Every structure is written in structure tokens, then in C-alpha cells.
Amino acid sequence: MTTTIKVSDELRDRLKAQAARDGLTLGAHLAYLADAEDRRRRLETLRSAISAAAGSDVESHASETAQWERTELTDGS
């Protein structure tokens, strides 16, 4: 299903030029922009949560992360 959205001619032309530059349709470009905004918000939420975390929690997370990064993964055979 498709729909029409109302934007200024200038914005439409700008979005179309961006899409063309990347070899995308306007719809695909808008989907990319929406995905990028969703990711930006998720990362901002994560940054806020980390900033609000107690120091001991941050240290515990860093220690556990370091342990995982040193772990050799095997397939059990």
C-alpha cells in the first residue's frame, strides 16, 4: 500500500536528490532515515541509562565485558 504525504516542494526535491545520490527510491530513502532516527534514539537512551547507572554497576559491566572479550569461543568438539 502507498500513501501521499504533504511536504513542501523544497523538502521533496531535497529528499529526492539525497535518494538519487545514494541510488535509492524516495521510499527506500525515507525508510533509511526512519531507521537511522530509531537507532539514534536507542543509543541516546542507552547513553542516558549508562550515565544514570551507579559507579559499581558500570565497573561490574566493564569487568564482565572484559571477561567475555577474553573468552575463546569453541563449538564444543
N, C-alpha and C positions, 0 to 999 in steps of 0.2 A: 504494500500500500504506500502511496506517496501523498504528500500534503504540500500546501503552499504556506510559506511564512512571509510576513511582511518585513522587509528591511529596506533601508534606503538604497538607491541606485549605487551610491558610492561604496557602501559596505558590500553589496552584492558583487560589484566589479572587483573590489579588493580581495574578497574570498575566492572568486573565480580565478583571479591571477595567481593567488597562492596555490590553489589546487593545480592549475596548469603547470606551474613551475615544478611541482613535485610529481606530475604525471597522474594526478588523481581526478576523479569526478568531484563535483562540488559536494555531493552526498558523502563520499568517502572522506573528503577533507573535513567536513563538519563532524563526522564520526571520530576522526583522529583528534580534532580539537576537544571534543567532549571527553574522550578517553584521557587526554592529557590533563584536563581540568580535574577529572576524578582522581587521577594519580597524584596531582599536586595537593589536593585536599587530604588524601590518605596520608601522604608524607608529612603534611603540616600537623595533622592530628597526632601522628607518631612523634614528631619533634616536641609537641606540647606535652605529650604523656611522658616522654623521657625527661623533659625539663622539670616536670612536677614530681618525678619519682624521688624517693628517698635516696640519699647517697649510698646507703648499704645495698639497696636494690640494684643500683647502677653498677656497683662494684661486683656484686654477685653475678649479674648478667655478663659483665665483661670477662669474669673468670670462667664462667660456663662456656661462653663463646670461644675463648682461647683454647679450652679443653677440646671442644668439638673440632676446631680448626687443626689441632694436632693429631686427631684420630685418623688412623688408616682405615679406610672402608674396604671390606672384603666381601666376597659373595658367599663365604662360609664353606667353600670347598678346599 
